[in-house]
Amino acid sequence: MSSAELAELSDKLMLSTVVLYIVAMVAYAADLGFRRRPADAETGAEVEVETKTKTKAKVEVKVAAGVGGRGGADAAAVAVDDRAAAAAGSGAADADDASQRREVDWARLAVVLNVLGWGAHLGVLVTRAAAAGRWPWANMYEFLTAIAFAAVTAFLIVMWRSGARFLGAFVMLAAVVALGVANIWLYDSVGPVVPALNSYWIAIHVSAAIVATGAFTVAGAATVLYMLKSRREAKGGAAEGVWARIPATGTLDRLAFRVTTFAFPIWTTAIVMGAVWADEAWGRYWGWDPKEIWSFVTWIGYAAYLHARATAGWKGRRAAVLSLVAFAALLFNFFGVNYMFSGLHSYA
Amino acid sequence: MSDTPDTTDAAPPGGRASAEVRAADDARADNETRAADDSRAAAAAGASTPQGGEPAPAGLGVLGWLRWGWRQLTSMRTALVLLFLVALGAVPGSILPQRGQAPERVADYFEQHKTLAPWLDRFSLFDVFAAPWFAAIYILLFVSLAGCVIPRAFQHYRAMRSRPPAAPRNLLRLPQSASYETDATPDEALAQARTLLRRRRFRVDAGETPGAGGWVAAEKGYLGETGNLVFHLALLALLFALGIGNAFGYRGSVLVTEGKAFANSLAQYDQFTPGRRFDSGDLAPFSFRLEDFTATYETKGERRGQATDYVAKLRYRETPDAPETRYDLRVNHPLNVGGAKVYLINHGYAPVFTVRDAKGNVAYQDAVPFLPMEQRTYTSEGVVKAPDAEPEQLAFYAILWPTAVSAKDGKQIVSAFPAALRPVVTITAFKGDIGLDSGTPQSVYRLEGIGKTLHPVKGGQKLLEPGQTFTLPDGSGSITFEGVREWASLSVNHDPGRLPALVAAILAVAGVAASLMVRRRRVWVRARAAGDGRTVVDVGGLTLGHPTSEFDDIVTALRGPRDAAGESGPGAPATAGSGGADASATEPKE
């Protein structure tokens, strides 16, 4: 295939990706919204999650037993982990056979569409790379496309490992918005890179930045949910409607934390590798270029979050706010710095 | 705790014990350490009144206040606030132009904001990263960090050398616990536990509690705290490396035209920024000549005219008597010479002109660097100054069109491509006093005093191709456009802190990864004979952060295949605290 044909294929795959993600988003939302569940699911979810510490677990078991008994606990397992659902399903199925079956369908549809979209997304990057004969993240369009890919990948991994399907609708929304922005405002045809980007460091530095940004996006989605859920819990009306299908604040908090602890060292690596590259390309390893400043601000923000989460009086909502501030700095670093300031990273 | 002063030496001075960096620490560990901190605080307060032997009720005294201040500074809350301030303080550095990066844009800002700019300058907002207030924040932050991390490093060192802590009395109260019966004797069961835990790379100790039987204590995961400490100490090292680079290094930039040479001495630089401790004797005595500069551009497609490669062919000597070596200087491929690095930063055109005065004498002959006006076409402008021309000095303003074509209206010229495929210059001639004799420095890219001391020559405008000469209509001289050369601007940079900074950065990354991935785990095993000739084995686990499935694996391995069917003591399920193997298996380490 010629370069032009590959580029065209890449653009067509992009369209398929967006369509698949949109449908997957709807399916995830339906999974959250239309699934009928016992009212005590909330408490049950608590059990699954809080069994980490013995004392808490005992308390939660009592609560669950009081409110919903065995059915509640089983339903909670459904919410948190599909595999657990398969094991525990029979119990819940007694409670509501028909709706259980429908629920599995929505979820399965969403996951299948998501994986198909992910495959198309991978195809977008591969064909783009083949068409250009280089790493496919050398301009803002490609960079944002790759970040969306990393975010979806991170979500699929998190879903596979800890069954966080509830995040699906939100991550799909973020991916669709990112791809929309990339296609509408940032689209750029396939072409060679400026000499400064012609280095193997693009494979290291930019890839690390993409992976970290993708993971931070998933952590950000979990943190936003945490904030909304904890506000509802504070008001006392937690376990109704969609909210019942979103796990307890403890799970969300821990999920966000776990993904952040994965992303933070990678982000650190991205900054360090960027410094090494800057030393090769620009003659200094750190020069307070706007991009460097905002990477630093983002790094400090997440470092503060990690510290705050281990500090009495700061964990919980305060730490979550720090995490969101850091995520905002990350987004600003991507959009604001490239379009508002002129600096050495202005390649777009 | 008590006020006894003698406890102070046991406690590190003001540790930010609350798991400062240990983001993975959970509430329990946090509370434990904080409680320890409180007792330390009480001890410290007690120690501040050594003469009386009793705490002063009204005030703490100078020493007490110092200790209090130190504990505040090294507390987690202060560190968080300082982290936040560093981030916040960095922001204006990205919004306002900075002298260190773009002094010319700072000057522009002063022009445009005549009242605001001096005020911003008073707060060093154009030199944010060299500002006293910024330095104050990060120095406080690093002192706070050092005050926490260094005592913790000693603590950790001691902990690594000491034996694992003895088994608590009731293992079943620990966050993770299990109990089972076995046919083996207590000694056999304990020996088996020791072997198993050793094989799992735990540090193992054993002992006996009178009345409660023998126990095995095991601990592992020191790498987490080690990584944590390495990370923070590496950050300190990084700051020092930056400081060394700033103090002893230098950075200079120089514009070299094809065919010209450069020797590394202060006089040859266009711009030179030395470190505070820099000595001009530190300049390595290398020299180089720019043989040729080539820029390659995309010739087809939508990106026509985009640069794809730059090469500056150099011949350099490490020392004046060293042999000459060739080097192709490219972006991303700096030249290492004499401990300094030479970088290719920018490029442009330098048309060559010969200026003759009214008498026909050559008043000027050289390549004149022009500055690009736009990157896409590389249309460039520059001036030629011929102060030696007689009777009147001559000056020319010129625009170079690298690939000249006529514009769509057919009247004007534009450049269609950045490479010099069909170079053309348009000349505007001036005569009079250039102003160089006054001694005030002038830009070599601009004419000054136009309309005052320097007057345009009537009919003195002309388009020239290479080789063509323009004789000024008033007979005051002529100018010949000989051809086009290229210039490259190079940056020479010596930074002795570069390598230490790299080492520190690598240690920091390795440290932070270890600290977020590895956690300290403790496991205790107790075995005692039950009445019926069997042995009851209790296993307890304590993990910083949230429990992992490792404990369940250990218990399963300890019980062995024959007991796996699972008879557990009444009220104490096999894996009481961990919520079942399935749940914890899906819960990777935090």
Interface residues (C-beta under 8 A of the other chain):
Chain A: E48 T51 K52 T53 K54 A57 D81 R83 A84 A87 R161 S162 G163 S189 G191 P192 V193 V194 P195 A196 N198 S199 W201 R254 F257 R258 T261 F262 F264 P265 T268 T269 V272 A275 V276 W277 D279 E280 A281 W282 G283 R284 Y285 W286 G287 W288 D289 P290 I293 W294 F296 V297 I300 G301 A303 A304 L306 H307 A308 R309 A310 T311 A312 G313 W314 K315 A329 V337 F341
Chain B: S18 A19 E20 V21 R22 A23 A24 D25 A27 R28 D30 N31 R34 M76 R77 A79 L80 L83 F84 V86 A87 A90 V91 G93 S94 I95 Q98 G100 Q101 V128 F129 L174 P175 Q176 S177 L242 R251 E298 G301 E302 R303 Q306 A307 T308 D309 Y310 R330 V331 N332 H333 P334 K341 Y343 I345 S491 N493 D495 R498 A501 L502 A505 I506 A508 V509 V512 A513 L516 M517 H546 P547 A576 G577 S578 G579 G580 D582 A583 S584 T586 E587 P588 E590
